[in-house]
Amino acid sequence: MVVVIRDITQRKALEAEVLEAKETAVAAARVKSEFLANMSHELRTPLTSVIGFSGLLQASEHLPAEERVYVERIATASEALLGVINDILDYSKLEADAIEMDPEPFDTRALVDGAAAIIESQCSAKGLTLNVVVAADTPERLTGDKGRLRQVMLNFLSNAAKFTARGAVTLKVGGRPQADGGWRMRVEVTDTGIGIPSEKIGELFRRFTQADASTTRVYGGTGLGLAISRRVIELMGGEVGVESAPGAGSTFWFEAPLAAATEEDVTAREETDRARKDALRGRVLMADDAAANRELVSAILRNLGLEIDTVADGAEAVHAAHSGLYDLVLMDVHMPVMDGLTATREIRRMQAQGERRIPILALTANVQADQVTRCLEAGMDGHLAKPIQITELAAALSWWLKEAETTPEGTRAGA
């Protein structure tokens, strides 16, 4: 009897320890998530203005040549800073298995040329030759997550340009057909740079790791890019590798299985893109507490041919939306007086009582998966991340404005 009681007591103590450890782990994960969310918001908010306004200046035809060079330097530096932030957040998502692939048909050559074009100025500034070679038998169109493929290509290309002082960087794309009719894409990036000792190669794709302790001081970087690249390609069902020797340059490569793009896929995508381009008309309400962000988005939307009004908090957004003058709302999340989630719920409550339902899109520095989910659960229709990418913003606006126009309750304001 005494033995049984002792066993029960020990089991309960063990269960209590396990429960306590689980609660501690959950609390730690929550703290980490909140920290990353706050850091993302605080860093992305000013970057939105830096990247956005430099982009508008670059597009100006009236900017003198010398000042254009300064603006390009600002744009390059701010994009590099954004890359560091994205690396940290991406690795956090990968650790939580929160990254999903978004396959779509894409033009293979356009993807390759686009990635190369991004680092062309970096190579040119160092006097490096940039070579791009696409094998003749590579399909013109494939289906896959082109954004993630571009991300890995750019990581390899950026590293090659970073660690090469003279010579060339070569991007080679090819692959082989698969039994299911798809294509196993192989991408190789070769440089004539400093190379890597054999004993360090096995550590390269681990997080926070670079080939030498002085690498970060001399060349910069988070040590996360290659780890992220490996996980992304593995999620696609592919593999990554490297061949290198000190003083003899390096070749980083990846292979990823991709599906063939059918004519139906391509046609459907082209029709969708045309529909989006045709839909850019309407009146937009933007709620954001940062005056610079309101000014930036106003300039972008007016250039796109849209009307826009802005407010500085959620309470003002609710009042303005109640007027019925708007076809779409861009809603920040962190705002004084009333936050964006509360404002969205209030707008949806009013619309449930008979007011016209209009699309509400989050435009926020909150980019983690759980934060996106909270936006959608509050009643938002979509999510756009800061810093603002003009092409993504335009595509989202045209899509949702078109949706609002074609749904039964979506008669245009003032029509």
LOROZA-177712 format. One record per residue: residue in one letter; x, y, z of N, C-alpha, C in turn. Coordinates in steps of 0.2 Angstrom, whole numbers, plus 5000, padded with zeros to 4 digits. Atoms other than C-alpha are relative to their C-alpha. Example, Ala and Ser with C-alpha at 12.3 -4.5 7.8 and 13.67 -1.06 7.14 Angstrom:
! residues 2
a500449945000506249785039500450065000 s499649944999506849955036499650055003 
//
This chain:
! residues 415
m500449945000500050005000500450065000 v499649945000501450125004500450014994 v499649995006502350084988499550034995 v500549975005500750124978499950075001 i500049924998500550294987500650034997 r499449975003502350334983500050004993 d500050005007502150284965499550064997 i500449955003500650394963500250075002 t499749934998501450544972500650024995 q499449995004503050524961499750024993 r500349995007501950514945499750075000 k500349935000500950674950500550055000 a499549955000502550764954500350014993 l499750005007503250714937499550044995 e500549965005501650774928500050075001 a500049934999501750934937500650034997 e499449985003503550954932499950014992 v500150005007503050914914499650064998 l500449955002501651034914500350075001 e499749944998502651174922500550024994 a499549995006504051144908499650024994 k500449985006502651154895499850075000 e500349934999501951314902500650054999 t499449955000503751394903500250004992 a499950005008504051344884499550044997 v500549965003502451424879500150075001 a499949924999502751584888500650024997 a499449975004504551594881499850014993 a500249995007503851564864499650074998 r500449945000502551704867500450065000 v499649944999503851824873500450014994 k499650005006504951784858499650034994 s500449985006503551814846499850075001 e500249934998503051974855500650054998 f499449965001504852034854500150014993 l499950005007505051994836499550054997 a500649955003503352084832500250075001 n499949934999503852244841500650024996 m499449985004505652244833499850014993 s500249995007504852214816499650074999 h500449945000503652354819500450065000 e499649944999504852484825500550014995 l499549995006506152444811499750014994 r500350005006504952424797499650074999 t500449945000503952584801500450064997 p499649955003505352704797500349984993 l499750035007506052594783499550014995 t500649995005504352614774500150074997 s499949935003504752804772500650004996 v499449995003506552784768500049964993 i500050045007506252644754499550034996 g500549975004504652724748500250064997 f499849945003505252894746500650004995 s499550015005506852844738499849974994 g500250025006505952744726499650054996 l500349955004504852884721500550054997 l499549965002506352994719500449974994 q499750035005507152864708499650004994 a500550005006505652864697499950074997 s500149935002505753054695500450014994 e499749985006506253114678500450075001 h499749934999506853284686500650005004 l499550004995508153224698500750004996 p499349995003509953284693500449945001 a499650065000511253154690500349985006 e499750014994512253184705499649985006 e500550014995510753184717499749934999 r500350065002510153024708500549945003 v499550054997511752934714499949995007 y500150004992511452984732499449965001 v500650034999509652924731500149924999 e499950075001510252754724500449975006 r499750034994511452734738499649995006 i500550004994510052774751499649934999 a500450065001508952644742500449935001 t499650064999510352514742500149985007 a499950014993510752534760499449985004 s500650014996508952534766499849934998 e500150075002508652374755500449955004 a499550044996510152294764499749995007 l500250014993509452334781499349965000 l500650045000507752264776500149934999 g499850075001508652104770500249975007 v499850034993509352084788499449995004 i500650014996507652114796499649944997 n500450065003506851984784500349945002 d499650074999508251854787499849985007 i500250024993507851864806499349975000 l500750024999505951854804499949934996 d500050075004506151714790500249945004 y499850064997507151604801499549995006 s500550024995505951624815499449974998 k500550035003504551574804500249934998 l499850075002505551424797500049965007 e500050044994505851364815499349985002 a500650024998504051364818499649974995 d500350035006503651284801499450044998 a500649965002502551434797500150034993 i499949985006503151464780499749964995 e500350045005502051404766500250024993 m499849985007502451394747499450024997 d500649975004501451494735500249984992 p499850015007501651404718499650044995 e500449975006501151494702500549994994 p499650015006501651484684500550074999 f499649955001503151594680500549994994 d499550005006504351644665500749995003 t499450024997505951554669500650064999 r499549955002507051684659499950065004 a500149934997506251834667500249995008 l499850014993506551754685500750015000 v499350015000508351724681500350074999 d499749945002508651894673499850055005 g500249964994507651984687500550005006 a499650014995508751914700500750024999 a499449975002510351954691500050075000 a500049925000509852134688500050035006 i500049974994509652164706500750015003 i499349994997511452134710500550024994 e499549975006512152204693500350065002 s499649944998512552374701500549985005 q499550024995513452284715500649974997 c499450025004514552194703500350054996 s499749955004514752344692500550055005 a499649964996515352444707500749985002 k499350034998516752324711500449984994 g499650025007517252294692499949934999 l500150085001516552114692499649994994 t500450025006515952034676499449965003 l500650044998514151964679499849964994 n500250045005513751814668499449965001 v500650044999512051734666499949954994 v500050065005511951564657499449965001 v500650045000510251474654500049954995 a499950055004510351304647499450004995 a500549995005509451294630499449955001 d500550054999508351144636499550025006 t500449974994507651244651499350024998 p500749985002505751254650499950085000 e500149935000505151434646499650025006 r500449984995503851424659500049945005 l500150054995503751324676499550025005 t500549994994502651314691500449995007 g499750004994503351354708500050065004 d500049944996503551484722500650044997 k499549965003504551604711500350055005 g499749964995504751724726500549975004 r499550044996505651594736500649984996 l499550025005506651534721500550074999 r499749945001507151714718500450025007 q499649994993507651734737500649965001 v499450045000508851594736500550024995 m499649985005509551644720500450065002 l499749934998509851824727500549995006 n499550014994510651754743500749974997 f499350035003511951654732500350054997 l499749955005512251794720500350065005 s499849954996512351924734500749985004 n499450024996513651824744500649994995 a499450005005514651794728500350064998 a499749935001514751974724500350035006 k499749984994515152014742500749985001 f499450034998516551894744500549994994 t499650005006517351924726500350074999 a499749945001518552064724500250024993 r499850005007519052034706499849944996 g500150065004518551924692499250004998 a500750015002516751864689499549965004 v500550044997515151804696499549974994 t500450035005514151674685499449965003 l500750034998512351624687499949954994 k500150065005512051454678499349975002 v500750034999510251384676499949954995 g500250065005509751214669499649955004 g500450054996509151054676499949944995 r500250065004508350894669499349985001 p500750024999506650824666499949955005 q500250064995505750714679499549964997 a500550055003504650564676499350025000 d500749985000503050654681499950064995 g500149945005503350784667500250075003 g499749944997504050914679500750014998 w499349985001505750994679500450015006 r499649994994507150974692500550064998 m499549945002507951154691500649995004 r499450004997509751164695500350074999 v499849935000510451334699500750005003 e499350004998512351364701500250075000 v499749945000513151524706500849995002 t499350014999515051524704500450075000 d499749945000516251664709500849985000 t499350015000518151694708500350035007 g499849964994518251754726500449965005 i499550034996519151704742499949935002 g500150084999518451524743499949995008 i500150024993518151424759500449945001 p499650064998519251304768499549935001 s500450065000518551124767499749985007 e500350024993518351104786499550055002 k500649954998517151254786499449994996 i500650015005516051194772499449975003 g500550034997515051084783499650045005 e500349964996514551224794499650064997 l500349945003513951354781499350015000 f500750005000512151304781499750005007 r500350004993511951314800499950085001 r500249934999511151474807500550035004 f499549964997512251614813500749984999 t499350035001513751534805500350034993 q499749985006514951614793500749965000 a499450045001516651534787500550025005 d499449984996517751644798499750055005 a500249964995517451744814500050084998 s499949935003518051904805499550024994 t500449995006516851884791499550055001 t500549954998515451984799500350075000 r499849935000516552124803500250034994 v499749985006517352134786499450014995 y500550005005515852094775499350015002 g500649994997514352104786499649944999 g500450065001512851994786499849975007 t500350034994511751894799500349935001 g499850074999512451724796499449954999 l500650035001510651674792499849984993 g500250015007510451684773500149934998 l499950075003511151514769499649955004 a500450054996510251424783499350014998 i500649995002508651504777499949974993 s500050035007509051454759499949935000 r500050074999509351274764499349985002 r500750024998507651264773499550014995 v500449995005506751344759500049954995 i499950055005507451224746499749935002 e500250074998507151074757499250005001 l500750004999505351124760499749994993 m500350015006505151124741500249934997 g499850075002505850944741500750004996 g499450005004507550994734500650005005 e499450014996509351004741500550064998 v499549955001510851134742500749975001 g499450024999512651114741500550054998 v499549955002514351204739500649964998 e499350035002516051164731500550065000 s499649954999517451274736500749985002 a499350014997519351294740500350075001 p499749934998520351444748500350024994 g499749965006520851564734499849984993 a500250035007519951464720499350014999 g500749995001518151534722499649955003 s500550054998516551444726499549994995 t500650025004515051364718499549985005 f500650024996513451364728499549984995 w500550035004512051264720499449985004 f500650044997510251204723499749974994 e500550045005509051084714499450005004 a500649994998507251104716499549974995 p500550035005505850994708499450054999 l500649965002504551104699499649974995 a500550025004502951074690500150034993 a500049975007502751104671499450055001 a500549955000501651264668499649984994 t500550015005500151214657499850064996 e500349945003499451334644499450035003 e500649974996497851344654500250045006 d499849974994498851394670500350074997 v499749935002499751534660499550044997 t500649965003498151594651499650035006 a500449984994497251604668500450055004 r499649954996498651694676500050074996 e500049945004498751824661499450035001 e500649975000496951854662499850035007 t500149974993496951884681500450065000 d499649945000498452004678499750064997 r500449955004497452094665499450035004 a500649984996495952104676500250055005 r499849954995496952184690500250064997 k499849935003497752314679499450044998 d500649965003496052364672499650035006 a500449984994495352384690500250065004 l499749954996496352524696499650075000 r500349945000495052654699499550005007 g500350004994494152704715500250055005 r499849954995494252804731500249965006 v499750044995495352734745500050045007 l499949974993495352774764500649975003 m499450034996497052754773500050025007 a499949984993497252744792500749985002 d499350014998499052764798500250065005 d499949954996499652864813500750044998 a499449975002501352904804499950044994 a500149955005501253064794500449984994 a499650025005502653004783499749954995 n500350065004501752844778499450024997 r500649985004500152934774500250044994 e499849965006501053054763500349964994 l499750055005502052914754499449964996 v500650045003500452804751499650054996 s500449955004499552964745500350014993 a499749995006500852994732500049944995 i500050065004500952814726499349994997 l500750025002499052794725499850054994 r500149955004498852964716500349994993 n499650025006500152904703499749944997 l500350055002499152754701499350024997 g500749985002497552854697499549995004 l500550014995496652824713499950075004 e500149944995495852954725500149975007 i499950024993496352944743499950055005 d500149964994495953014760500449965005 t499650034995496952984775499850025007 v500149994993496652974794500549985004 a499550014996497752964809499949945005 d500150054995496952834820499449964998 g500550045002495652694820499350035001 a500649964998494252804828499850044994 e500149965006494452924813499849954994 a500150055006494452774801499249985000 v500750024999492752714808499550054998 h500549945001491952884807500050014992 a499949995007492652904789499649944996 a500350065004492052724783499350015001 h500749994999490352764790499750044995 s500349955005490152904777499849964993 g500250045006490052764763500350034994 l499649975006491252864752500549964997 y499450045002492552734750499949934997 d500150065003492852584740500549955003 l499650044997494252514750500450035006 v499749974994495152544767500749965000 l499350024998497052524770500150015007 m500049994993497252494789500649985003 d499450024995498752504800499749975006 v500350044994498652394816500250045006 h499849964994499652494829499950084999 m500149935000498852664831499750025007 p500249984994498352774845499250015000 v500749995000496552804851499649934999 m500350075001495952644843500449974995 d499550035004497052514835499649974994 g500350025007496752444817499549945001 l500550064999495952274823499450025003 t500749974997494652364834499650044995 a500449965005494252484820499749964995 t500350045005494052344808499449965003 r500650044997492852244820499450055000 e500549965000491852404822499750024993 i500249995006491752444804499649944997 r500450065003491152264800499349995004 r500650004996489852284815499550044996 m500449955003489152434806499749974993 q500250035007489152344789499549945001 a500450064998488252194797499350035001 q500649964998486852324801499750034993 g500349985007486552354782500450054996 e499649965004487952464777500449964995 r499650035005488952424761500749975003 r499450034998490352304764500650014995 i499449985005492052364757500649965003 p499450044998493752274757500450045005 i499549974996494952314771500649965000 l499350035000496752274769500550035005 a499549984995498052274783500650034996 l499349985003499552384778500450025006 t499750004993500652354793500749975000 a499450034999502352314799500049935004 n500150064997501652164808499949944995 v499950045005502152024797500049925002 q499950074998502251864807499349964999 a500650045001501051724804499450015004 d500549994995500051744820499750074999 q500349945001499851924817499650014994 v500450005006499251904799499349975002 t500650034998497951784806499550045004 r500449964996497351904819499750064996 c500349955005497052034805499449974996 l500550035004496051914795499449985005 e500550024995495051854811499650065002 a500349944999494652034814499550034995 g500549985006493752054797500450034994 m499649975006495152114786500049954994 d500150045006495152044768500749974998 g499350025003497052034765500550045005 h499549984996498752084772500650024995 l499449985003500152194765500550025005 a499449994995501852214773500350074999 k499549945001502852374776500749975001 p500049955005504052424769499649984994 i500450005005502852454755500349984993 q499850025007503152364738499550024995 i500549965004502352474725499649954995 t500350055004501952324713499549965004 e500450054996501252214727499450045002 l500649964998500152364733499550014994 a500449985006499552404716499649934998 a500350075002499152214712499449995005 a500550014995498152204729499450054999 l500549955001497252364726499549984994 s500450015006496652324709499649935001 w500450064999496152144714499450015004 w500649994995495052204729499550054997 l500549955003494352354720499649974994 k500450045005493852234706499549965003 e500550044997493052114718499450045003 a500549964997492152254727499550034994 e500449985005491452314710499549954997 t500350055003490852144705499549965004 t500450034995490052084721499350035000 p500749975000488152114723499950065004 e500149944996488352234737500550054999 g499449965001489952314730499950064995 t500149955004489152454720500550065002 r499549954998490452594719499750065003 a500249954996490352734731499850064995 g500149945005489452884722499749984994 a500350025006488852774708499350015000 
//
